């Protein structure tokens, strides 16, 4: 885990533990990185239920219940799909909180409308959904790590910590 993410993971786990909340994640471009960070901490199983790496568009539809029309209209890398992924993983796993990350890590995958480094992160719970857009400028690994950190920061903000 990169050093600038190290303080976030225990803080997230503790915030969830103190509130008696469980967590599930739906990852696109981070490819399991986020769940690896979360489960690397001993005792994380008290709050982390698991997650889904929905890297392929079809898996976003089938495993985390993204509406095909939403995906068709907005594309997999969009605010709407990030929100749907966070809500969907929460529903599928019955977690209290759902996290989602979708983006274009690079170096390929860009379109005229969506550049490499574009990412959306989302948090969903019983109180609603928070989504944030980011445009990273790093290489593939840096972009993935930046998205992972961003969703953890958004979760802490969403929980009011």
N, C-alpha and C positions, 0 to 999 in steps of 0.2 A: 504494500500500500504506500503511495507517495506520502512524504512527510507532511505535506499541507492538508492531507485528508485525515491523518491519524487522530487529531483531536476531535474531529467531527463525528466519527463512528461511535466512540464511547458516549459522547454527548447525546447522540440520537438514541442509542440503546437505553441510556439512563432516563431520558425524557419519556420514552415510551413505557419503560418499566414503572416509573413513578406514577404514570397515569393509568396503568393497568391495560395498556393497548397492545394489540398485535399488529404485525406489519407483513405485507407481501409486496413484491416488486415485479414489474413488467419492464423488461429491458429490450431495446432495439440495438442501437449502435454501440452501447456499452458491452454488449455480448456476455453478460454474466459477471462483469467486473464489480458492479455494485453489490450483488449478492455475495461475492467472494469477500469483499471488504467487511460486510456486515457479519458474516459467519466466521470470520477469522478471530473474533473476540470470544473468549470463553464465556459461556453463559448466555450467548446471544439467542439460543434456542428458546429462552423464556419469552421472547417477544417476536422473533423472526419465524414466520411460518414457512416461507420459501418464496419461490418466484418462477417466472417464465421468461425465457429468452425467445422473444417473438421477433426474430431477425427478419424473417421472410414475411411479406405482406399477408400471405394466406394465413399464417399463424396468428397474426394480430386479429384477424377475423374469427378464427376458430377457437383459439385458446383464451383470449381476453375480451372477446365479444365486441370488437370494434364493428360498428355498423358499416356494411360495405358501401353504402351511399355516402357516408361521411368520408371514408377513405378515398372513394372515387372523386368526390368533389374537391377535397382539400389536399390530398396526397398523404402518404404515410408520415412525412415529416411536416407536421402542422400542429398548431395549438389544439385543434379539435381532436386529432387522433391521440395526442398525448393525454388529453383529458379523458377520452374514452378508454384508453389503456389503463389509467389509474383507477377509474371507476370499475372497469371490467375485472381487473385482477383482484380488487377488493371483493367484488361479488362472487367470483369463482372460488376464491379461497376462504371466504367468510372472515377475512381480516378486518380489523378496525380501521386500518390505514392502508391505502394503496399508493405506491410510488410508480412513476413511469418515466422513461427516458426514450426519446426517439430523435434521431439526427443523422447527419451526413458526416461521418468521421473523416472520410477522405482516404487516399488522395483522389479517388474517383467518386462518381455518384452525383456530382453537381448538375444542375440544370440552369437554364437562363434565369429562372426565377428563384432558385435556391442554391446558394453557394456552399462549397465545402466548409464545414465548421458550424453550419446552422444546426441548432438543437433546441428542443422543447422539453422541459421537465415539468412534471405534474405531481401533485399530492391530492388525494381524495380521502375524505372521512365523512362522518355523519353530519358535519357542519358545512360541507361544501367542497369545492375544488379550487386549488390554486395552481396556476400555470405560468411559467416564465419562459420567454424566448431568449436565446443566447446566440451570439455569433463568435465562435472561437477562431483563433488564428494560428493554432499550433499544428503539429503533425498529427497523424492518426492517433497515436497513443495519448498525446497531450489533450487532444479533443475529447477522447473517451473519458480520461481522468477528470477533465474540467466538467463534463456533464455529470459525472458521478458526484463530485463535490457540490455542484450546483443543486442537485436534487436533495442532497442531505441538508444543505443550508436552507432550502425552501421548506423542508419538513420542519426544521427547528423554528423557523419564522412562523409557519402555519400553526404550530403548536403553541406559539406565544412564549417561547423560551428566550 
